[in-house]
Amino acid sequence: MTATYSFLTVHRPAPHAMASALAGALGVEPEAVDLADEDTEEADDRNWDAPVLCTYRSVAGDLALSWDVSVSDGVTAPSAEAAALELAKGLGTTVLRPAQEEAPSAYWAAGPDGTVTRARLYEGEGDLPVCTVDAVEAPMKQLPAARVEVLAEILRGRHIGTPVTDAFAEAADPHGCAPAAGTVNRAREALLLWERLVRRIDAGRLPGGRYPFELYVEDLRIRDGLGELAETAGPERELIARAVAELDEVFRRGTEPDSGALLGHLTRSGSAVADRGWWWHRRPATLPWDS
């Protein structure tokens, strides 16, 4: 098999409609598609030589069907994105497919109107899995219960080089033996998050309108924690302080002075941020969240 696809659909079309739409999405004749319901006996009586094999099963909640599709060598398989969009248009239903990120809740959703957006999906255990589409990044008519919001875990998961954090980890724990809950690993995790923010700012890669201020404030609190770690650490104290100082300089370079009024307003704490660290008194030149 040259390609496999995993889809989830809001509706449960008739099998002949599924076969026709899948054939259209993959560029084959409907006769080339062998379709079987995993929960019935027909799953044991199949044409295993068919160019396209699709096994589907029922799910509950916000979605109705889960599809597993395999395509043979003789078929020029389209991308998963293109196939999902064509399937959505052909069936008039919203189609979800897994994204590449490690987060299990990270999915792409394609609507029959051509809308494509990210989605957060939770799947409960049970004989009939319950699928809940918790949130989407753009409104989807067929998922009215899903919140519309930026999916912060996807922003967190995008690869950004973190040379300062990597150097710290190599110096503080060259053999990777430090306890998971120990100071070294706590500092490494905090440095990683702080460095991802400052690198985004330095490179002008804070996505406009898509980096929520709640996430930005969370990053500032991470920096608060780094200060506390540097003060209480043992032998690693100098290494932590050196890494923090290097990243702080990058943050200063990419931000401009602010009285703290902006963050005081956003966090609804008023002048309470006045006593916080200097990083609470700076701001990106272009705010990455919606005003």
C-alpha positions, 0 to 999 in steps of 0.5 A: 500500500502506498498511502493510508488515511484516517478520517472522521466524519460528522455524518454517517452517509449511506455506504454507496455514497461513501464509496462514490465520494471516496472514489472521487476524492482519490481519483478512481472509479467507484468499483475500485473501492471496497467498503466494509463496516468493521462491526458487521460480518461483511468485514470478513468477506472483502475484495482484498485486491481492490485498489482502495480498501476502506474499513469504517466503524461507528463513533458517538458524540460530535462525530458519527464515523471513523474511516481507515483507508488504504490505497494500493501502488496502482493509485496516485494518492493525493495528499491527506489534506486534498482528499479530506477536502474533496470528501467533505465536498462530495458528502456534504459533511465535515471531515477531520483528519489527524495533524502531524503534531504529537498532541493527541487532540490536534486535528485538521477539520475540512468543511463542505464549504471549503473551510479548513481549520485546526480542531481539538478532538478528545476521544473517550474510551468505551465500546463505542468511542465518544468523540468530542470536538472541543474547539476549532480555530475557525467557525464550523457550521456542522460543529456548533458546540465547538468553541472558536479559539486559538489552540495554544498547544499547537503553537507550543508544539511548533518547532523552534530552535532553542540553542541556549536551552540545549547548551544548558541541558548538555552542561547540566545533565550531559548523560540525561540522568537527572531526576525528572522532578529535579532542579535541572529538568525543571529549569530545562523545561522552563528555559525551553518555554521562555526561549521559544517565546523570545526566539519568536519575538526576535525573529518576528514570528509571533503570529499576528492575532493568533498568539493569545495574551493568556499564553503570553502572560503564561510565558511571563510567569514561566520567566518568574519561575526561572528567577525563583529557580536561579535563586534556590538552585544548588550547583546548577545555579550559575548555569541557570543564571547564565542561560536566563541572562542570555535569553533576557537580552534577546527578549529586551532586544525584541520588545519595547518599554511599557509601564505595565499598564497594558498587562495590568489591564489584560490580566485585570490586576491593574497596578498589581504588575508594577511590583513584578519583574522588569519583563512585565514592563515590556511589550512586543512592538506589534501585539500578537493577540487580537485587540 
